[in-house]
């Protein structure tokens, strides 16, 4: 009987728990940008966390691009996608959450294409922001050539101000990454760079603590 009463009490508390209310922050559309060989399904956990934090599903979007093409083309596609999201939601800015090579696509959009005027927050999860030597295994593809440290693409997005405009920038990176080599490639000068004690490259996509931290950052 005591166990039944305890369960009922817990259920009652759950029912009384406040439901996250929509506010100006959670009205901001979030655009997720996957990494090399990724797709929209990479963001299932993130979307769940963002919904729990107060976002409506109608404010969460996943941009997909050609992992084997050209990140300049991919960034231009992101620019078009963001404009479509802004038009659809009636918002003047979006937040971008990226992973891995999605960092390169996002940085080119914000810095070279002037997209920072349309982005309130940029969160980079294990972003290949300064390249990764792991790209040496796939140099047959243009995107991997661009992702290799010291490439002209990397130099273009890294020269001068790495965090242009009024956009708020943050990164999450870990020595256990294993794909972004060196792992210190992710932090951006001028961003809030969050060191994660030990998380793998793909593990970040399911790390609800990190994802909740990112949702809080986008709300700030």
Order of alpha helices (4+ residues) and beta strands (2+ residues): alpha-alpha-beta-alpha-beta-alpha-beta-alpha-beta-alpha-alpha-beta-beta-alpha
